[in-house]
Each structure stands twice: as structure tokens, then as C-alpha cells.
Amino acid sequence: TGCLLKDPFTALSFLALPVIPKLKLTDRGLVDVDLFDFIDLFVS
């Protein structure tokens, strides 16, 4: 039970770091780092 990662908060901090490729989650949304553009979360 619980998280299997040794340090889950460190892993989460890297998710938000927008300079590590390819797709990153920021406070403004999902970003494609290669295109420097936001990705739609829903298909219209």
C-alpha cells in the first residue's frame, strides 16, 4: 500500500519543470516543450 517511489515529491517536482522534454505539466496547463505551445486536454 502507498507509494512505491522512494521520494515521490521529487518525482512530482520534475513533472512541473518545463525545460525537461517533451510534455510537461505547468500551472498554466500541459506544454509541448519542443513547440513551446500548450496542448489541448480535450478533443473537440
Secondary structure as UniProt FT lines:
FT   HELIX           8..15
FT   TURN            18..19
FT   STRAND          23..26
FT   TURN            27..28
FT   STRAND          29..32
FT   TURN            33..36
FT   STRAND          37..38
//
